[in-house]
Amino acid sequence: MLCISSVSALETEGSQNALSPGESYLLSVWHHRLYLYSAAALLFGVWFLLKVALNKKSFSKDVGPLVSKAVRRSEGSDAVVHLSGVKVFYGSQTGTAKGFAKELSEEVKTLGIPAEVIDIKDYDPDDRLSNECTNMSVCVFLVATYTDGTPTVNAEWFCKWLEEASTDFRYGKTYLKGLRYAVFGLGNSVYVGHYNTVGTNVDKWLWMLSGMRIMTRGEGDCNVVKSRHGSIQADFLAWKVKFLTRLQALAKREKKSCSGNSTSGSSCQNMKKEQEEGRGSACTAGQQL
Ligand SMILES: Cc1cc2nc3c(=O)[nH]c(=O)nc-3n(C[C@H](O)[C@H](O)[C@H](O)COP(=O)(O)O)c2cc1C
C-alpha cells in the first residue's frame, strides 16, 4: 500500500515536471485561488469607497453653493422689512381725533404710502391686532381722554381688551412683538390728574406687549394756556410733521437697503436691530415734541 502511494506521488511529481511553464503557472494560480479572491474583494472594496468619496465631493462642489445660496437668500428674505401701509385708528367723541385721523391719512397717502382710517370700535383687537405684527404696517392711535381719564365710547372695548391683555399671561409679554406703532393723545390739562390718561395708557399697554414705538407719544392739549404749541391743532401739527418725517425715513431706508442691492441683507438686519433697540429708549428720549 505504502509502495502504491509513493509511486503515485512520484507519478504526480513526474507529471508536474512534465507540464509546460504556462500550465504550471495556471496550476499555481489555481492553488492560490483563495488569496486571489481575497485580493480581488479588497480591490473592489477600495474602488467602491473611492467612488463614493468622489461622488460626495462632486455633489458638494456642484450643488453645495446652490444650497448655501438658497439658505443665504432665505435668510436675507427673513431680514427684509417692508412698509405696507399706515392704519390710523381713532378714539373720538366730538370728532377732533376723527378729523385728525382723516388729515393724517391724506398726508400719508401723498407720500405714496397706503393709509386707512379706522374707527377703533370697528376693529376687534383679539382677532386682528396680532396680524399687524407681521403685515408690515404702522399703526397710529389718535385717542381722546374723557371724564376721570376714561376712553371715548368707541374706544372702550379696545382699551379694556388691551389693558387686560397687557397683564394676561395667556397672551404673553411678546404678544405684539413686531407691531410698529405711534400714539397721539388728545386731552385737556385742565383735568389735572387725568390729563391724556388714555393716550398714555394705550402707549404703555402696547409697549408692555412688546409693540415697537416708532416715535414718542404725542400730546394734544385743548387748554390753550398750557398747550405747548398754543392749541391742540398746533400740537397735532407739530407731532404730525415729526411722524411723517419718521415714516418717510422708515420707507426710504427700507426701500434703499432692502430693494435687492444688498446681497447679505445686513442693512435690513441693522435697521431691524436699530428699531428694536429704539423700543424702549430712543423713543422716550430725544424725540420729544
Ligand atoms: C366732558 C369732558 C370731559 C373731559 N375729560 C378729560 C379728562 O379727564 N382728561 C383729559 O385729558 N381731557 C379731557 N377732556 C378733553 C377732551 O379729551 C378733548 O376735548 C379732546 O380734544 C376731545 O376729543 P374728541 O373731539 O375727538 O372727542 C374732556 C372733555 C370733555 C368735554
The ligand as an SDF file (V2000), in Angstrom:
LIG
                    3D

 31 33  0  0  0  0  0  0  0  0999 V2000
  -66.8670  116.1530   29.4330 C   0  0  0  0  0  0  0  0  0  0  0  0
  -65.4010  116.1640   29.0710 C   0  0  0  0  0  0  0  0  0  0  0  0
  -64.5010  115.5110   29.8980 C   0  0  0  0  0  0  0  0  0  0  0  0
  -63.1410  115.5290   29.5980 C   0  0  0  0  0  0  0  0  0  0  0  0
  -62.2650  114.8740   30.4280 N   0  0  0  0  0  0  0  0  0  0  0  0
  -60.9470  114.9270   30.1460 C   0  0  0  0  0  0  0  0  0  0  0  0
  -60.0000  114.2840   31.0210 C   0  0  0  0  0  0  0  0  0  0  0  0
  -60.3220  113.6980   32.0380 O   0  0  0  0  0  0  0  0  0  0  0  0
  -58.6920  114.3390   30.6730 N   0  0  0  0  0  0  0  0  0  0  0  0
  -58.2570  114.9730   29.5630 C   0  0  0  0  0  0  0  0  0  0  0  0
  -57.0610  114.9790   29.3070 O   0  0  0  0  0  0  0  0  0  0  0  0
  -59.1340  115.5760   28.7080 N   0  0  0  0  0  0  0  0  0  0  0  0
  -60.4560  115.5790   28.9790 C   0  0  0  0  0  0  0  0  0  0  0  0
  -61.3330  116.1700   28.1310 N   0  0  0  0  0  0  0  0  0  0  0  0
  -60.8320  116.8670   26.9260 C   0  0  0  0  0  0  0  0  0  0  0  0
  -61.0010  116.0400   25.6590 C   0  0  0  0  0  0  0  0  0  0  0  0
  -60.1780  114.9300   25.6750 O   0  0  0  0  0  0  0  0  0  0  0  0
  -60.6210  116.9100   24.4630 C   0  0  0  0  0  0  0  0  0  0  0  0
  -61.5870  117.8940   24.3410 O   0  0  0  0  0  0  0  0  0  0  0  0
  -60.4890  116.1540   23.1730 C   0  0  0  0  0  0  0  0  0  0  0  0
  -59.9780  117.0060   22.1910 O   0  0  0  0  0  0  0  0  0  0  0  0
  -61.7870  115.5640   22.6720 C   0  0  0  0  0  0  0  0  0  0  0  0
  -61.5460  114.8080   21.5090 O   0  0  0  0  0  0  0  0  0  0  0  0
  -62.7160  114.3420   20.5450 P   0  0  0  0  0  0  0  0  0  0  0  0
  -63.3210  115.5840   19.9440 O   0  0  0  0  0  0  0  0  0  0  0  0
  -62.0460  113.5340   19.4970 O   0  0  0  0  0  0  0  0  0  0  0  0
  -63.6920  113.5610   21.3220 O   0  0  0  0  0  0  0  0  0  0  0  0
  -62.6970  116.1920   28.4180 C   0  0  0  0  0  0  0  0  0  0  0  0
  -63.6130  116.8330   27.6220 C   0  0  0  0  0  0  0  0  0  0  0  0
  -64.9470  116.8260   27.9230 C   0  0  0  0  0  0  0  0  0  0  0  0
  -65.9080  117.5360   27.0210 C   0  0  0  0  0  0  0  0  0  0  0  0
  1  2  1  0
  2  3  1  0
  2 30  2  0
  3  4  2  0
  4  5  1  0
  4 28  1  0
  5  6  2  0
  6  7  1  0
  6 13  1  0
  7  8  2  0
  7  9  1  0
  9 10  1  0
 10 11  2  0
 10 12  1  0
 12 13  2  0
 13 14  1  0
 14 15  1  0
 14 28  1  0
 15 16  1  0
 16 17  1  0
 16 18  1  0
 18 19  1  0
 18 20  1  0
 20 21  1  0
 20 22  1  0
 22 23  1  0
 23 24  1  0
 24 25  2  0
 24 26  1  0
 24 27  1  0
 28 29  2  0
 29 30  1  0
 30 31  1  0
M  END
$$$$
